[in-house]
Amino acid sequence: MSCHDEHDHGHGSGGHGHSHDVPLTSGPADSLYGQVDLVHVSALNAQGGGEAGQNVIKAWDDRDDETKWCESDADDSLIIHIPFISSVSLRSITLKAGPSGKTPSALHLFKDGQGMDFSDAEARTPTQVLDVVEGRDGAEYQVKAAKFAGMTSLTVYIPGNNSDGDEDTTRVFYIGLRGKWTPLPNELGQIVYESAARPTDHKMEHVTEGQSWGPGY
């Protein structure tokens, strides 16, 4: 697992930083941190290998810990696979990344995309695409909840960073997930079936103007 002890506290000139007047002292009740199968979280094209992906799944109290992160290796693209121990319905995803040019340009989210590689991520239509707001304080993005209901894994594909080719490294400090969950059936032969998908579910969804973002969880 790749752990780093030094980090850059600088903010990009175009950062959208924000402060918390009253800091929260406990995690949100709908945090999905406890439902992540942490030992099986993995990353592709990560410095330190696949286990470096586990660095970004942190408890609420450690959300501001910048001594550990996941950073791209050969180029600025990155994939993080996040499996769950339950059936999860995602409501929002929080990203803390940077600094400046090392911030992801977008998040391509895939429901149940475990095992995907970069070729798959480029070929398939994401469940949803989120344009990333630059800023080191972390931002929370609402997802289209109906598209992320009843899933057992989430794949986050980062196609590049926002440096316009000037920086070949993308760095992520924290990914936080909020939503609902139900236990997976444990009876032999019992299967969880996804409800029938609508044709519109397979269109690429871009969240630009009007997307909801705020203090991260």
N, C-alpha and C positions, 0 to 999 in steps of 0.2 A: 504494500500500500504506500502510495506516494504522499508523504507529509512534508510540508514546507514550514520553515520557521521564520522566514522573512517575507514581507509583503509591502506593497506600495499603497500608501494611504491617499495618494493623490486622486483628485476628481477631475474628470474631463471638463473642458471649458463649457461644453454643452450639457453638462449633467443636470438631472432633475432631482436634486437632493431634497430631503424633507426631514423635519425633526419631529420628535414625539414629545408633546407637552407633558403627558402623564404616561411614563413607561409601564407596560403591562408586566406583571410579575409572574404570571403563570401562563401556560400554553392555552390556546383556544380549545373549547370543548370538542370541536369537530376536526381537530388535527388528526391526520391519518398516519402520523409517524409510527405509532405502535402497530400499524397494520402492514408495514413494509417488511419484506423478507430480506433484512439487511445483508446477511451473509451471501446472498445471491445477487445483490445489486452489482452490476458490472458496467464497464465503459469500453468503448472501442476508440482507438487512436488516442489513448490517454498516456501521458507520461507516468511511468511507474507501473503500467499494466492495467488490466481490467479491474483489479480491486480498488484502484484510485477512485472509481465511481462512488464507492461507499463513503468517501470523504465529504460529499455534499449532502448526504442524508443525515441531518443532525437533529438532536432534541431541541426543543424550544429554548432552553436555557443556553444552548451553545450556538444559537443562530448567528451571533456576531463574532464567533471565533474565526479569525482569518489566518490561523496557523496551519490549517489544512484546507486543501482545495483539489479540484480536478482540472487538469490543464491538458489541452491538445498537444499532440506530439509532432507528427510529420507535416501537418498543415493546420489550418484553423477550423477544421470540421471536427465534430465530436458526437458520439452517440452514448446515451446513458439509458440502460435498461433497469426498470424499477418493478420487480415482482411483489405481489402482495400475498399475505397469508389468509385473506378473506376476499369476499366479493365486494368490490369498492365502487362507489358512485362519486366521481370527482366533481367538486364545485369550483375550486380555484387552485392555481399553482403560483407559488412565490419564487422569484428568482433573485439571487444576489450574486453579482458577477462584476468583473472588471479587473483592473481600472481602465477607463477610457477606451482605447482601441482594442482591448482584449475582451470587451463586452460582446456577447452574441448579438448578431443582427436580428435573429428570429428564432423561435422555438417551433419546430414541427412536431406535433404530438400525435402519437399513434396508440389507439386503444388495442390492448392485447397484441403488441408487436414484438413480443419476446423472441429472440433469435434473429432479428433483422440485422442485416449488415448495411454498408453504405450503398451498395447497388440496389438493395430492396428499398431503402429510404428515398432514393432518387426516383425509383420506378413507380412506387405506390403513391396514392393520393392520401395526404395526412388527414386524420380525423379533424384536426383544427390547426391553423397556423396563427401564431401570436407574434406580432412585431414587438421587439423589446425596447423599453424605455431606458435610456442611458442614465446611470446614477448608482452610486455605491451603497445607498441605504437599503436597497432591496425594493422590489415592486411586486404587488399581488395582482394577478390577472384572472379575471373570471372566465370560465370556459362554458361552452354550451353543454350544460349538465346532461341533457337527454342523450347526447352522443357518447358520454363517458359513463353510462350506467352499467352496473353488473360486470365490471372488468376485473381480471386477475393480474394484469400487468400494464404498465405504461412505459412506452418508449419515447424518449426525448431526443430528437435529432436536431443538432445545431449545424446548419450548413456552412456557417462562417461567422466572422466578426464584423464590427462596424468600422473597420479601419480603412476600407477601400483599398485593400491590398498592401497597406504599409506595415501591417503586423501579422505574423503568421501563427500567432498563438491565441487561443481562446481560453479564458479562465472562468470557472464557476466555483463560488464559495458555498452556496446553499440553495437547495431546492426544498421548498415546503409545500405540502399538499393538504387540502382541506376538503371534507365531504362527509359521506355516510358509508357505513359498511355493514355487512351481514356475514355471519359465519358460513363457510363453505360446507356443503353437505358432506358427511363423513360415512354415509352408508355405501356399501359396496354396490357399484353399478349405477348409483344415482348421478345424474348429470345436470349441470346448470345450463339451460338453454337461453341464448340471447333472443330477445324479441326481434321480430322480422324488421330488417332495415328498410328504410324508405329510400327511394332513388336519390332524394336530395341529400341524404346522409353521406353520399360518396363524392360530393363536390368539395373542392378545397375552400375552406373558410379562412378568410383573412380578417384579423381584428386590427383595425387601424383607428380611425376617428371614433370616439365614443367608447373605446374599450375602458373597462373599469380597472384601475390600478391604485394601490395605496400601500400603506405600511405592511411589510411582509410578515408572514407567519410561517 
